[in-house]
Amino acid sequence: MIQVTLKDGSIREVEQGTTIGELAASISRGLAKVAVAGKVNDKLKDLAYGLRENAAVEIVTIDSEEGLDILRHSTSHLMAQAVGNLFPGTKLGFGPTIAKGFYYDFDSEHVFTPEDLALIEKEMSRLVKEKYSYERREVSREEALTYFGDLGEKYKVELIEGLPDDVAISLYTQGNFTDLCAGPHLPSTASIKAFKLMSLAGAYWRGNEKNKMLQRIYGTAFSKPSELEDHLFKLEEAKRRDHRKLGLELDLFSLHEEGPGFPFFHPKGMILRNALEDFWRQEHRRRGYQEIKTPIILNRSMWEQSGHWDHYKENMYFTEIDDQDYAVKPMNCPGGMIMYKTKMRSYRDLPLRVGELGLVHRHELSGALHGLLRVRNFTQDDAHLFMLPSQIKEELIGVIELVDYFYKVFGFEYKVELSTRPEDSMGSDEDWETATKALQGALEDKGIDYNINPGDGAFYGPKIDFHVKDCLDRTWQCGTIQLDFQMPEKFDLNYIGEDGQKHRPVMIHRVVYGSIERFIALLTEHYAGAFPVWLAPIQVRILPVSERHHEYAKTLASRLNDLDIRVEADERKEKIGYKIREAQTEKIPYTLVVGDQEAESNSVAVRRYGQGDVGERVTVEEFIALVQEEVKSKRILKISPKEA
């Protein structure tokens, strides 16, 4: 007998050789039905793996993140088997999992077409019904090379030859198909219930353009058909919500060949942008921040001093003025440092919180540009906090609370990552350890769960990244908090302490939106262009029923405009139904229909985007109060993705 320690800490005694699948069945029949693998001392194993010694064992279920990864990897093998059956002679490349799916690279004389995907799916469905077991066997390097060499699988041979000498080589077989794989896999093809082949692409072998171009087939798989259906719906919905498409349709912004990566904001886009910036200024002022503005171009020597010249030069733009080298700023922080040094600071002046909506430029490859999500110039809502070492924790918690408040206003949930020291960094081990522990301590004091992202910190300090989740369950990295002991040293920043001596302050770099442009793209897709009233470029459109109601519409528009309610009156000679539909297409929050009754009673008939006719006529005063309350509260109208 051996002892097995389960995830909940309980201990079970089982016979030596008991498989993980048998262990799951002994715990409960329900668990056995959804089990796909196990973690033995934190190492993933197949359900058929026999336990030989005392171990900590966790049952991995198909609906868990690791379980879905195993499902998708097994489905990539299934797809490769189907391709081999349908197109004999096809050679195998890679077949890994990716976020929400998988792919496999093939070397085939047949050129795959979108129509082929349906044929491959049909063959995969047939193989599922055959209920082939995924059978693992470990082989010697020589046996593996001989096996794949005899099949002419040159890519597999190359992979085997590149494996370290001490790595165990395993093969997985289902039916007539065998592949090189570390595993684990599902018990059988019968466990694959919901899959879809998505697209085709070309891919150089091992990502090297000097190698042969292979054909890549992308697919996805889920534990239930309903989850697959939801995923496919969200993919289509993401296309409909594409901010580049909506940006043009709603006349917010545009992108042009005359300036790739340099967006043009239209009048309506500027209203949205200004609303975001006004909100930013208001909330920062309330929390003791002061706003500054620093130059876009600064001397090369300053960028060398900051470390950007050595660590970030390939992403910067340069110019020459009076025979001296200058750089266009990719970040705002050096300017904040120069501002700090304009006078000697006292410990009584700290913490000093300065914020900047600073325009920065970064060189991006043309192939990486993507609407407002990846541009070459953007506005960072930067802030730099200078503080005493004793103030670090309090200031970190204050920033975390500010970020949390902002995201709740927009209706976002978020996840948090702590990124640690990268290889290309500066500073002592002691400073990095102190900074990292301070970030961890602030998160733990706030009771925030976080994941560690090893080696992804800034070159001058560790950071906390906030990944917001939109209504389609996509995540976007926006806010970040960086704790920095290096820049104050680089720029020789000081303050006079209580002892009358000079001391070094500590810095926090942080953004909330991240990039105004990117955040606008995110909001446009999250709301599907149906912005909350406080952000909507046009908040109210007035539709007079006929020409004799124009005067009342003008008077009403003037009154709303005087109250800073963004309003338009549509006086075109079009049918009222057409005007209503157009207002809906433009996603205007409130449409007011005014006719004889409304003009006589100083009232309006209200239509709300996403709700249609609210079924009542209200006085102008009641409507004004309604809009003003909605703007003040920044209320978000809940519209499901299928209604937006």
TIKOLTOR-249267 format. One line per field, with one value per residue (C-alpha): residue number from 0; x, y, z. Coordinates in steps of 0.1 Angstrom, whole numbers, plus 5000, padded with zeros to 4 digits. Layout:
! residues N
pos <- [NUM, ...] $
east <- [X, ...] $
north <- [Y, ...] $
up <- [Z, ...] $
! end
This chain:
! residues 644
pos <- [0, 1, 2, 3, 4, 5, 6, 7, 8, 9, 10, 11, 12, 13, 14, 15, 16, 17, 18, 19, 20, 21, 22, 23, 24, 25, 26, 27, 28, 29, 30, 31, 32, 33, 34, 35, 36, 37, 38, 39, 40, 41, 42, 43, 44, 45, 46, 47, 48, 49, 50, 51, 52, 53, 54, 55, 56, 57, 58, 59, 60, 61, 62, 63, 64, 65, 66, 67, 68, 69, 70, 71, 72, 73, 74, 75, 76, 77, 78, 79, 80, 81, 82, 83, 84, 85, 86, 87, 88, 89, 90, 91, 92, 93, 94, 95, 96, 97, 98, 99, 100, 101, 102, 103, 104, 105, 106, 107, 108, 109, 110, 111, 112, 113, 114, 115, 116, 117, 118, 119, 120, 121, 122, 123, 124, 125, 126, 127, 128, 129, 130, 131, 132, 133, 134, 135, 136, 137, 138, 139, 140, 141, 142, 143, 144, 145, 146, 147, 148, 149, 150, 151, 152, 153, 154, 155, 156, 157, 158, 159, 160, 161, 162, 163, 164, 165, 166, 167, 168, 169, 170, 171, 172, 173, 174, 175, 176, 177, 178, 179, 180, 181, 182, 183, 184, 185, 186, 187, 188, 189, 190, 191, 192, 193, 194, 195, 196, 197, 198, 199, 200, 201, 202, 203, 204, 205, 206, 207, 208, 209, 210, 211, 212, 213, 214, 215, 216, 217, 218, 219, 220, 221, 222, 223, 224, 225, 226, 227, 228, 229, 230, 231, 232, 233, 234, 235, 236, 237, 238, 239, 240, 241, 242, 243, 244, 245, 246, 247, 248, 249, 250, 251, 252, 253, 254, 255, 256, 257, 258, 259, 260, 261, 262, 263, 264, 265, 266, 267, 268, 269, 270, 271, 272, 273, 274, 275, 276, 277, 278, 279, 280, 281, 282, 283, 284, 285, 286, 287, 288, 289, 290, 291, 292, 293, 294, 295, 296, 297, 298, 299, 300, 301, 302, 303, 304, 305, 306, 307, 308, 309, 310, 311, 312, 313, 314, 315, 316, 317, 318, 319, 320, 321, 322, 323, 324, 325, 326, 327, 328, 329, 330, 331, 332, 333, 334, 335, 336, 337, 338, 339, 340, 341, 342, 343, 344, 345, 346, 347, 348, 349, 350, 351, 352, 353, 354, 355, 356, 357, 358, 359, 360, 361, 362, 363, 364, 365, 366, 367, 368, 369, 370, 371, 372, 373, 374, 375, 376, 377, 378, 379, 380, 381, 382, 383, 384, 385, 386, 387, 388, 389, 390, 391, 392, 393, 394, 395, 396, 397, 398, 399, 400, 401, 402, 403, 404, 405, 406, 407, 408, 409, 410, 411, 412, 413, 414, 415, 416, 417, 418, 419, 420, 421, 422, 423, 424, 425, 426, 427, 428, 429, 430, 431, 432, 433, 434, 435, 436, 437, 438, 439, 440, 441, 442, 443, 444, 445, 446, 447, 448, 449, 450, 451, 452, 453, 454, 455, 456, 457, 458, 459, 460, 461, 462, 463, 464, 465, 466, 467, 468, 469, 470, 471, 472, 473, 474, 475, 476, 477, 478, 479, 480, 481, 482, 483, 484, 485, 486, 487, 488, 489, 490, 491, 492, 493, 494, 495, 496, 497, 498, 499, 500, 501, 502, 503, 504, 505, 506, 507, 508, 509, 510, 511, 512, 513, 514, 515, 516, 517, 518, 519, 520, 521, 522, 523, 524, 525, 526, 527, 528, 529, 530, 531, 532, 533, 534, 535, 536, 537, 538, 539, 540, 541, 542, 543, 544, 545, 546, 547, 548, 549, 550, 551, 552, 553, 554, 555, 556, 557, 558, 559, 560, 561, 562, 563, 564, 565, 566, 567, 568, 569, 570, 571, 572, 573, 574, 575, 576, 577, 578, 579, 580, 581, 582, 583, 584, 585, 586, 587, 588, 589, 590, 591, 592, 593, 594, 595, 596, 597, 598, 599, 600, 601, 602, 603, 604, 605, 606, 607, 608, 609, 610, 611, 612, 613, 614, 615, 616, 617, 618, 619, 620, 621, 622, 623, 624, 625, 626, 627, 628, 629, 630, 631, 632, 633, 634, 635, 636, 637, 638, 639, 640, 641, 642, 643] $
east <- [5000, 5011, 4998, 4982, 4978, 4949, 4944, 4923, 4950, 4933, 4953, 4942, 4959, 4958, 4975, 5008, 5001, 4967, 4961, 4951, 4918, 4911, 4920, 4895, 4868, 4874, 4868, 4835, 4819, 4812, 4849, 4859, 4835, 4852, 4888, 4912, 4946, 4964, 4992, 5016, 5039, 5029, 5038, 5010, 5003, 4978, 4949, 4965, 4996, 5003, 5012, 5043, 5052, 5038, 5028, 5006, 4980, 4955, 4928, 4926, 4891, 4882, 4866, 4898, 4924, 4948, 4921, 4911, 4947, 4949, 4916, 4929, 4962, 4944, 4922, 4953, 4964, 4929, 4931, 4965, 4952, 4922, 4946, 4968, 4938, 4924, 4957, 4982, 5019, 5014, 5043, 5039, 5054, 5043, 5009, 5007, 4979, 4974, 4950, 4915, 4926, 4954, 4971, 4991, 5017, 5017, 5040, 5016, 5016, 4979, 4971, 4945, 4914, 4886, 4864, 4889, 4883, 4847, 4860, 4887, 4860, 4838, 4867, 4875, 4839, 4842, 4874, 4857, 4830, 4857, 4867, 4904, 4925, 4954, 4982, 5016, 5048, 5084, 5111, 5148, 5162, 5174, 5139, 5122, 5146, 5142, 5104, 5100, 5129, 5112, 5080, 5099, 5089, 5119, 5105, 5100, 5135, 5149, 5129, 5142, 5178, 5174, 5162, 5185, 5201, 5184, 5148, 5125, 5111, 5074, 5050, 5012, 4991, 4954, 4942, 4965, 4982, 5013, 5030, 5060, 5046, 5053, 5016, 4994, 4964, 4927, 4918, 4903, 4889, 4854, 4861, 4862, 4827, 4830, 4855, 4858, 4885, 4889, 4913, 4944, 4977, 5013, 5041, 5078, 5091, 5103, 5095, 5126, 5120, 5150, 5131, 5102, 5068, 5043, 5005, 4990, 4954, 4940, 4912, 4895, 4878, 4857, 4844, 4807, 4790, 4773, 4808, 4820, 4788, 4794, 4830, 4821, 4794, 4819, 4844, 4817, 4807, 4843, 4844, 4812, 4826, 4860, 4869, 4884, 4850, 4830, 4854, 4846, 4808, 4805, 4828, 4852, 4887, 4904, 4938, 4956, 4984, 4999, 5007, 5007, 5003, 4994, 4956, 4934, 4907, 4874, 4852, 4831, 4862, 4876, 4844, 4849, 4886, 4881, 4854, 4880, 4907, 4883, 4874, 4911, 4919, 4890, 4898, 4935, 4929, 4908, 4936, 4963, 4979, 4992, 4993, 5024, 5035, 5069, 5085, 5082, 5119, 5148, 5186, 5204, 5224, 5193, 5182, 5216, 5214, 5179, 5191, 5166, 5194, 5209, 5177, 5151, 5169, 5155, 5120, 5128, 5127, 5156, 5164, 5192, 5191, 5221, 5244, 5233, 5213, 5178, 5152, 5114, 5103, 5090, 5082, 5074, 5094, 5127, 5108, 5092, 5126, 5139, 5108, 5115, 5151, 5140, 5142, 5154, 5126, 5120, 5107, 5076, 5070, 5067, 5048, 5048, 5023, 5026, 5005, 5009, 4988, 5019, 5022, 5049, 5062, 5075, 5087, 5065, 5070, 5044, 5032, 5025, 5002, 4966, 4940, 4943, 4955, 4990, 5001, 5032, 5021, 4998, 4990, 5000, 4981, 5014, 5019, 5051, 5050, 5081, 5081, 5100, 5109, 5084, 5056, 5060, 5032, 5006, 5013, 5011, 4978, 4965, 4974, 4958, 4926, 4926, 4930, 4902, 4879, 4884, 4878, 4846, 4833, 4837, 4822, 4854, 4866, 4903, 4932, 4965, 5001, 5033, 5062, 5097, 5132, 5141, 5175, 5181, 5179, 5199, 5203, 5213, 5198, 5189, 5169, 5150, 5141, 5130, 5108, 5093, 5084, 5068, 5045, 5036, 5029, 5005, 4986, 4983, 4972, 4944, 4935, 4941, 4949, 4978, 4999, 5037, 5050, 5087, 5112, 5087, 5094, 5106, 5144, 5144, 5119, 5093, 5057, 5020, 5000, 4962, 4945, 4908, 4882, 4856, 4821, 4835, 4859, 4889, 4917, 4936, 4966, 4960, 4971, 5006, 5024, 5062, 5083, 5116, 5148, 5170, 5158, 5162, 5198, 5204, 5191, 5206, 5173, 5174, 5153, 5163, 5153, 5144, 5181, 5190, 5209, 5203, 5184, 5173, 5135, 5117, 5096, 5064, 5056, 5020, 4992, 4955, 4942, 4977, 4972, 4942, 4940, 4942, 4916, 4892, 4896, 4889, 4858, 4845, 4846, 4834, 4803, 4799, 4799, 4769, 4788, 4773, 4756, 4785, 4809, 4786, 4796, 4759, 4738, 4704, 4689, 4656, 4633, 4605, 4576, 4570, 4582, 4558, 4576, 4611, 4608, 4600, 4629, 4653, 4642, 4646, 4680, 4692, 4680, 4698, 4729, 4730, 4730, 4761, 4740, 4753, 4723, 4714, 4680, 4673, 4653, 4657, 4626, 4627, 4600, 4602, 4607, 4638, 4652, 4646, 4663, 4693, 4696, 4696, 4723, 4744, 4738, 4727, 4716, 4684, 4662, 4633, 4603, 4584, 4550, 4519, 4513, 4548, 4550, 4517, 4526, 4564, 4572, 4591, 4585, 4616, 4634, 4664, 4690, 4688, 4653, 4633, 4602, 4602, 4564, 4559, 4559, 4578, 4582, 4613, 4623, 4620, 4640, 4668, 4669, 4671, 4701, 4719, 4717, 4729, 4759, 4767, 4765, 4783, 4757, 4763, 4732, 4734, 4730, 4738, 4763, 4734, 4714, 4742] $
north <- [5000, 5036, 5069, 5095, 5131, 5147, 5184, 5190, 5176, 5143, 5111, 5078, 5045, 5026, 4996, 5002, 5003, 5019, 5042, 5078, 5069, 5042, 5067, 5092, 5065, 5056, 5092, 5096, 5083, 5119, 5129, 5098, 5110, 5144, 5134, 5136, 5134, 5138, 5159, 5137, 5158, 5187, 5167, 5160, 5123, 5103, 5086, 5053, 5062, 5037, 5052, 5034, 5055, 5080, 5111, 5143, 5137, 5162, 5150, 5172, 5177, 5184, 5218, 5231, 5252, 5223, 5199, 5220, 5222, 5184, 5182, 5206, 5188, 5155, 5171, 5183, 5147, 5137, 5163, 5151, 5115, 5127, 5147, 5116, 5094, 5119, 5130, 5102, 5112, 5143, 5149, 5162, 5193, 5208, 5204, 5224, 5241, 5279, 5302, 5288, 5263, 5244, 5241, 5216, 5223, 5199, 5194, 5182, 5182, 5189, 5226, 5228, 5249, 5261, 5234, 5208, 5218, 5205, 5171, 5169, 5177, 5149, 5124, 5136, 5130, 5094, 5088, 5101, 5074, 5047, 5055, 5050, 5050, 5073, 5048, 5060, 5041, 5052, 5043, 5048, 5075, 5050, 5033, 5067, 5078, 5045, 5046, 5081, 5077, 5047, 5068, 5096, 5120, 5142, 5169, 5145, 5131, 5166, 5172, 5140, 5148, 5181, 5166, 5166, 5132, 5129, 5135, 5105, 5100, 5090, 5082, 5083, 5061, 5063, 5038, 5040, 5072, 5076, 5109, 5121, 5137, 5142, 5141, 5137, 5130, 5121, 5085, 5081, 5100, 5095, 5123, 5148, 5163, 5197, 5210, 5232, 5238, 5276, 5287, 5280, 5298, 5294, 5289, 5284, 5253, 5263, 5299, 5303, 5320, 5300, 5268, 5254, 5270, 5245, 5246, 5253, 5244, 5261, 5246, 5249, 5225, 5227, 5203, 5209, 5219, 5248, 5262, 5258, 5276, 5304, 5308, 5308, 5335, 5356, 5354, 5366, 5393, 5404, 5409, 5430, 5450, 5456, 5491, 5499, 5492, 5510, 5539, 5547, 5539, 5562, 5588, 5586, 5582, 5570, 5556, 5566, 5555, 5590, 5582, 5545, 5540, 5576, 5579, 5608, 5617, 5632, 5656, 5629, 5609, 5640, 5643, 5608, 5613, 5646, 5629, 5603, 5628, 5651, 5621, 5613, 5649, 5651, 5618, 5625, 5660, 5645, 5622, 5649, 5646, 5677, 5678, 5686, 5687, 5677, 5681, 5656, 5659, 5658, 5656, 5623, 5627, 5626, 5593, 5579, 5590, 5573, 5540, 5542, 5547, 5513, 5494, 5508, 5525, 5502, 5515, 5552, 5579, 5604, 5638, 5663, 5699, 5723, 5694, 5675, 5642, 5643, 5616, 5617, 5605, 5569, 5574, 5603, 5594, 5612, 5645, 5640, 5635, 5668, 5685, 5671, 5685, 5721, 5728, 5711, 5690, 5685, 5653, 5675, 5678, 5641, 5622, 5643, 5629, 5644, 5632, 5638, 5630, 5627, 5620, 5594, 5578, 5543, 5526, 5495, 5473, 5479, 5443, 5448, 5479, 5472, 5500, 5519, 5488, 5490, 5525, 5545, 5575, 5575, 5594, 5577, 5587, 5586, 5596, 5596, 5595, 5605, 5593, 5585, 5548, 5547, 5558, 5531, 5507, 5535, 5549, 5515, 5508, 5542, 5535, 5501, 5516, 5542, 5516, 5495, 5525, 5534, 5499, 5495, 5527, 5512, 5479, 5458, 5429, 5424, 5400, 5410, 5398, 5406, 5408, 5402, 5411, 5406, 5396, 5430, 5451, 5475, 5478, 5456, 5424, 5440, 5468, 5444, 5421, 5451, 5464, 5431, 5423, 5458, 5451, 5417, 5431, 5458, 5432, 5409, 5437, 5444, 5407, 5407, 5373, 5376, 5354, 5357, 5366, 5358, 5381, 5405, 5435, 5469, 5472, 5495, 5477, 5451, 5459, 5450, 5447, 5448, 5428, 5438, 5414, 5427, 5414, 5388, 5374, 5388, 5402, 5434, 5446, 5483, 5496, 5490, 5500, 5500, 5505, 5521, 5525, 5530, 5563, 5584, 5571, 5577, 5613, 5620, 5629, 5640, 5654, 5669, 5646, 5654, 5651, 5679, 5655, 5645, 5613, 5594, 5593, 5562, 5564, 5548, 5549, 5541, 5543, 5535, 5537, 5527, 5544, 5567, 5554, 5518, 5523, 5539, 5509, 5486, 5506, 5508, 5470, 5464, 5486, 5477, 5515, 5520, 5542, 5551, 5585, 5603, 5592, 5592, 5619, 5627, 5620, 5631, 5634, 5653, 5641, 5666, 5647, 5674, 5708, 5726, 5710, 5724, 5755, 5734, 5710, 5740, 5755, 5722, 5716, 5751, 5744, 5710, 5725, 5753, 5725, 5708, 5680, 5670, 5673, 5674, 5682, 5663, 5686, 5667, 5660, 5623, 5600, 5597, 5559, 5564, 5589, 5566, 5537, 5559, 5571, 5534, 5527, 5555, 5541, 5574, 5568, 5589, 5598, 5623, 5623, 5655, 5662, 5682, 5667, 5672, 5708, 5716, 5700, 5708, 5671, 5645, 5609, 5590, 5562, 5545, 5527, 5490, 5494, 5511, 5532, 5533, 5536, 5570, 5607, 5627, 5665, 5682, 5688, 5651, 5641, 5666, 5652, 5617, 5625, 5646, 5618, 5592, 5614, 5621, 5584, 5572, 5545, 5517, 5504, 5466, 5453, 5416, 5410, 5396, 5428, 5453] $
up <- [5000, 4994, 5007, 4983, 4995, 4977, 4969, 5000, 5022, 5029, 5027, 5011, 5011, 4978, 4964, 4946, 4908, 4912, 4882, 4885, 4868, 4894, 4921, 4907, 4905, 4942, 4952, 4933, 4901, 4891, 4894, 4873, 4845, 4841, 4849, 4820, 4838, 4871, 4886, 4905, 4927, 4903, 4871, 4846, 4840, 4820, 4838, 4829, 4849, 4878, 4912, 4926, 4957, 4982, 4963, 4962, 4935, 4920, 4896, 4865, 4851, 4816, 4824, 4842, 4824, 4823, 4813, 4784, 4773, 4773, 4754, 4727, 4724, 4720, 4694, 4674, 4673, 4661, 4634, 4623, 4621, 4599, 4576, 4572, 4564, 4538, 4523, 4523, 4522, 4543, 4567, 4603, 4618, 4651, 4668, 4700, 4719, 4719, 4737, 4732, 4706, 4688, 4654, 4634, 4607, 4577, 4547, 4520, 4482, 4485, 4490, 4517, 4510, 4533, 4518, 4530, 4566, 4564, 4551, 4578, 4605, 4591, 4593, 4628, 4639, 4625, 4644, 4676, 4672, 4669, 4705, 4699, 4731, 4734, 4743, 4756, 4753, 4760, 4735, 4731, 4710, 4684, 4682, 4678, 4651, 4632, 4635, 4621, 4597, 4581, 4577, 4561, 4589, 4586, 4608, 4637, 4632, 4634, 4667, 4682, 4673, 4691, 4723, 4753, 4761, 4794, 4781, 4781, 4746, 4744, 4715, 4716, 4694, 4686, 4659, 4629, 4640, 4661, 4671, 4691, 4722, 4759, 4768, 4787, 4766, 4770, 4777, 4742, 4713, 4726, 4752, 4723, 4722, 4706, 4681, 4651, 4625, 4621, 4595, 4573, 4573, 4561, 4586, 4582, 4598, 4633, 4626, 4604, 4570, 4557, 4562, 4541, 4543, 4558, 4559, 4593, 4603, 4633, 4654, 4687, 4711, 4743, 4768, 4759, 4726, 4743, 4752, 4716, 4704, 4728, 4717, 4680, 4687, 4705, 4677, 4652, 4677, 4680, 4642, 4645, 4673, 4656, 4667, 4633, 4617, 4644, 4645, 4609, 4611, 4642, 4628, 4658, 4642, 4611, 4600, 4568, 4546, 4549, 4585, 4593, 4630, 4636, 4642, 4632, 4657, 4643, 4663, 4678, 4687, 4704, 4725, 4737, 4743, 4762, 4784, 4794, 4800, 4820, 4842, 4847, 4857, 4881, 4899, 4902, 4915, 4942, 4952, 4955, 4921, 4902, 4864, 4844, 4808, 4795, 4761, 4733, 4722, 4746, 4742, 4737, 4769, 4790, 4774, 4780, 4816, 4820, 4805, 4776, 4751, 4760, 4768, 4744, 4715, 4688, 4696, 4695, 4669, 4665, 4651, 4651, 4662, 4661, 4654, 4685, 4687, 4702, 4707, 4705, 4739, 4741, 4778, 4800, 4831, 4824, 4819, 4853, 4868, 4854, 4868, 4902, 4902, 4895, 4933, 4964, 4980, 5017, 5034, 5041, 5004, 5000, 4987, 4955, 4930, 4895, 4865, 4828, 4798, 4777, 4740, 4733, 4701, 4697, 4666, 4658, 4628, 4601, 4604, 4641, 4637, 4645, 4646, 4679, 4697, 4683, 4671, 4668, 4688, 4718, 4750, 4782, 4814, 4833, 4869, 4889, 4927, 4946, 4982, 5014, 5018, 5047, 5024, 4998, 5010, 5016, 4981, 4964, 4981, 4970, 4934, 4935, 4949, 4922, 4894, 4910, 4911, 4874, 4862, 4882, 4867, 4832, 4843, 4840, 4860, 4860, 4869, 4883, 4874, 4893, 4868, 4882, 4872, 4835, 4823, 4807, 4839, 4860, 4898, 4927, 4938, 4971, 4955, 4933, 4962, 4983, 4954, 4946, 4982, 4985, 4955, 4969, 5003, 4989, 4969, 4998, 5021, 4997, 4995, 4957, 4940, 4915, 4893, 4889, 4855, 4858, 4841, 4825, 4847, 4834, 4831, 4861, 4884, 4890, 4882, 4888, 4856, 4854, 4827, 4822, 4809, 4784, 4778, 4753, 4779, 4762, 4784, 4778, 4797, 4806, 4840, 4854, 4886, 4887, 4918, 4909, 4930, 4899, 4882, 4913, 4915, 4878, 4880, 4914, 4930, 4966, 4994, 5027, 5056, 5091, 5100, 5076, 5053, 5016, 5010, 4979, 4972, 4958, 4927, 4915, 4877, 4870, 4843, 4846, 4811, 4798, 4765, 4758, 4722, 4732, 4759, 4734, 4712, 4742, 4752, 4716, 4714, 4749, 4745, 4708, 4702, 4725, 4749, 4783, 4783, 4800, 4772, 4742, 4716, 4710, 4741, 4728, 4693, 4689, 4661, 4651, 4636, 4609, 4599, 4622, 4652, 4642, 4664, 4695, 4687, 4683, 4716, 4734, 4718, 4729, 4765, 4767, 4751, 4778, 4804, 4787, 4774, 4740, 4716, 4680, 4663, 4631, 4609, 4576, 4555, 4562, 4576, 4614, 4613, 4591, 4615, 4645, 4627, 4618, 4655, 4665, 4639, 4653, 4688, 4703, 4739, 4739, 4710, 4717, 4693, 4695, 4678, 4686, 4720, 4731, 4719, 4737, 4770, 4771, 4771, 4751, 4740, 4750, 4732, 4749, 4728, 4734, 4749, 4722, 4731, 4769, 4767, 4784, 4777, 4803, 4809, 4797, 4833, 4842, 4811, 4820, 4855, 4841, 4818, 4844, 4870, 4844, 4835, 4872, 4882, 4850, 4849, 4824, 4805, 4806, 4771, 4763, 4735, 4714, 4718, 4713] $
! end
